[in-house]
């Protein structure tokens, strides 16, 4: 049974069949050795781009169909029925089924806050939504392993829940711009009137919108990953981000903050770094910083919250990501 599951994982998620086809294309069609820098780079780029787009299309369509049962108004109502720590957990869990980047989560944050939901709940959602989603879990499993993917989900949810709880404990409601509380709140929920066909159309439209938004970041991410994997010497990377360097997680986190990319674009970079013997926690810390603390998202968030709250949010998430990176680096043998 275990051999059968391993075969399914290799063929369906890792797409070994695709890797073999690309090897034939590069070796026989282009006359290049996949062990060479050029051949290896081309193989890495073609294989990862096709694999990510196949998985992304299937996953986003499926997740968007499921999400059609949870429009913003219904999500707000669900969260409004819970209080305290339980509401934070619900917000973090609902964030995992919303395939939004950090920037597109901001309008939902405004809607939740204007509807009267506590800051603790809205920030738990804001942290979870770009950081942990079902599509990224499957892609993580396809690159690394299911143990690592599930551990990432659990720790990401813990960060979202604890981060939101701490922000709520600090009572910083006065640090939200006044216009947010005055924003109109929709109170319609047409879930019961949506037909199967309309749900499928919605899923297709979401897929088209998300692919249109992230495709360039995927290409850039895979290109960077191919360069790291085949062109940058391993000793150069290990000198800066090696597993034996205590500062590696901190450097990776701080390096990721100014950048902007979707999690799908950062995964190939994380894969290439790990293949160069960079610690898994270091690679994931970079990935999480890019997706949860990107500079464009922080600029957008600054428009709706005041500087003290923004600094608290960035500090909590940054410290949380660093701790997560350290935990992964020290438990990689157990996870694998």
N, C-alpha and C positions, 0 to 999 in steps of 0.2 A: 504493500500500500504506500509506504514511504517513497519507494522508488517511482511509483506512478505519479505521486504528488510532485516530486522533484522534477520529473519529466514535464509535467504540465507547467510548472513554474518556469522552467527553462524555455519552453516553446511558446507559451502564451504571454508571459511577462517579460522575460529577458529576450525573447524572440531570437533564439539561437539560429533558427532557420534563416532569419533575415541577415544575421551576421555572416552566415555561410554564403548566402547569395551575393552579398556585397564583397566578400573575399574573392569570389569567382569573378565578379565584375572588375575589381581592381587588379587582380593578378592576371586573368586571361584577357579581359577586355582592354585594359590600359597597359598591360605589361609591366606592372609595378609590384614590387615585393612589399607585402603588408608589414614586414618587419622593418622596413626602411622608414625614414622620417616622413618623406612625402607620401609614400603608400599608406603608412599608418595613419597619417593625418587625414587623408582622403577617406579611408575606411571609417575612422572614428566619426568624421563629420557626416557622411552619408548614412551610416548605420544609426547614429543617435538621432539625427533629424527625422528620419522616417519612423523610427521606433516611437519617439516622443509624440509626433503628430498622430500616429495611429492610436496610441493609448489615450492621448489627450482628447481626440475626437469621440472615441467610444465613451470615455469616462465623463466628459463634460455634458454630452448629450443625455446620458443616464442620470447624472446628478441634477441637471437642469430640469429634467422631467419630474424628479422627486421634489425639487425645489418649488415646482408649480403648486404644490400643496401647501407651501409656506410663504405666501406673499408677505411684504413688509408689514402690512396691517395685522395679519394673522400672527406673525412672529412677535410683533409688539404686544398683542393681546396675550399670547402664551406667556411671555416674560412677565407681563403685568399681573398674572395670577399667582406668581411666586414671590417670596420675600427672602431677604437675608442671603445667607451662604448658598441656599438652594437655587435662588435666582441667578447667582453668579455662575453656578455649574450649568444651568440651563442655557444661559447666554453663551458660554464657551462652547457647549455642544451644538447649539444652533449655528454658531459661527463656522463649524466644520462643514456644514452642508451648503454654505454660501460661497460659490467660487469667485470671490472678489479679491482684487489686489488691495493694498493698503489705501490707495487713493479713492477707489470706488466705494470703500467702506465708510468714508466720511459722511456722505449724505444720509446713510442709515443711522449713523451716530447722531446726526442732527435730529432726525425724525424720532428716534427713541428718547433723546433728551427732552425735546419739545413736548413729547407725550407724557412727560412726568416720570419716566423710569429713572431710578437712582443712577448716579454716576458710576457706582461700582458695577452695575449690570452693563451699562453701555460700554465701559472700558474693557470689561471681560470679553464682550463681543468684538470690540475693535482690535484687541490683541489676537484673538483666536481666528478671526475670519481670514486674514491674509497668511497667517502662520501655519495653520493646520486645516487642510481640507482633504476630502476623500480622494481627489485625483492625485494630490501630492503623495498621499500614503501609498497608493498603488505604484506610482513612479519610483518612490523610494525603495519599495520592495523589489521592483524590477531591476534596480541598480545594485542594491546591497542585499538585504534579506528581510523577511517578514518580521523577525525579532527586532531588528533595528527600526523598521518602519513603525511598528506598534509602540516601541519604546519612545520614539519621537513624538507620536501622537499623545501618549500619556503625559510626558513631561511638558509638551507644548500646552496641553489643557491645564495642567497644574500651574504653569506660568500665567496663563490667562485668568484663571480663577483667583490665584493669590494676588496678582497684580491689580485686578479690579477691586478685590476686597480691600487691599491696602489703600488704594485711592479713595474708596468710599469711607474708610476709617478716618482719613485726613480731613473730611468735611470741606471740600474745596468747591462747592457748588457756586460760590461767588466768583470763581475764576473762569466760569464759562461766559462767553459774550452774551449780553442781554438779548440780542436779536434771536439767538437760538431758542430761547424759551418762548418767543413770540411767533415762531414759525408755524404756519398752518399745518394741522395734522389731519391727514386723510382718515376717514372712519368707515371706509367701505371695504368689504371683503367678498369678492365674487367667486370664491373657491367653489361653491356649490353649483355655479352656473357654467363652469368651464368644462367643456367636453373633452373626450379623449383626443380628438383631432386637434383641438386648440392647445392642449398640453404638448402634443408632439410638435406643433408649429412653434410654440414658445421655446421648447428645447432646441429646435433647429436654429431659431433666431439667437438664442443665448450662445450656442456653439459658434455660430458665425461671428457674433460680436466679440467673444473672448479670443477666438483664433485671430481675428483681425487685430485685436489689441496686443497679443503676446507674440505673434509670429516672428517679429523682428528681434525680440529679446531671446527667443529660442535659438535663432540663427547665430546671434552674437555670442550667446552663452556656449553653444556647441563649438563655435569657432575658437573661442578662448580656451575651452576645454581641450580641443584638439591641439592647440599650440602648447598648452601646459603639458599635455600627455606625451608629445613627441618632440618638442623643440627646446623646452626649458630644462637644463640639466637638473637631475635629481638632487645633487649636492647643493645647488643654489637654493632650491626650495626648502630643503631640510635645514639649511643654515638659518633661514628666517622663520619657518613654520614647522620644523621638525617636532616629532612627538616628545623629544627630550628637552624642548625649550619651554620654560615655564610661561613665557610671554606669548606663546603662539595663539592661544584662544583670544587674548586681549587684542593682539594686533589684527587678527582676522575679523573680530567684531567691529573694531574701529574703522577698518578698511572698507567694510560693507555698508556702513551708514550713509556715506555721501552718494552711493550709487542708487540706481533705480532699475529694477527688473522684476519680472514675475518669477515666482518660485520655479516655474517650468524652465526658465532660462538659466537659473542658478544651479539646478541639479547637475547638468553636465560638468560644470566647473567643480562642484563638490566631488563628483566621481573622479575627475582627472587628478585633483589634489590627493585624494585617498590613494589612487594608484601610484602616486609619487611618494608614498609613505608619510603623508601628512596625517595627523590624527583625525579620526572620524569626527570627534567633537569639535576640532578646529575648523574642519570643512563645513560642518553643519552650523557652527556659530556664524561663519561668513554668510551662509545661505539665509539664516534667520534674520541677521542684521539688515541684509539687502531688502528682504520682503516685508519686515515689520517696522523698520526704522528708516526707510528711504527718505532722502532729502525732500523730494517733491511732496511726499505724503505729510512730512512734518510741516512744510510750508502751508499746505492746505489746512492742517489741523490748527496751525497758529491763527488762522482766520476765525476759528470758532471757539478757541480757548485762549486764556491769557498766559503770559510767559511762565509764571510760577507753576501752573498746572502742567504746561508743556514740558518744563524741566523735570518735574516729578515723574511724568509718564515716561520720558526718554530714559531717565535714570533707572527706574524700576525695570523696564524692559531690557536695558543694556546689562544691568547687573544680573538679571535672570538668565539672559542668553549666555553670559560668561560662565555662570554656574552650570548651566546645561552642557556647555562645551566641555568643561572640566569633568563633569560626571560621565559623559560619553567617552572621553579619552581614557578614563580610569576603569571603565566597565566594558570596553570593546571586546575583550576576549570572552567574557561571559555572554554578551549579546550575540556574538558570532556563533 
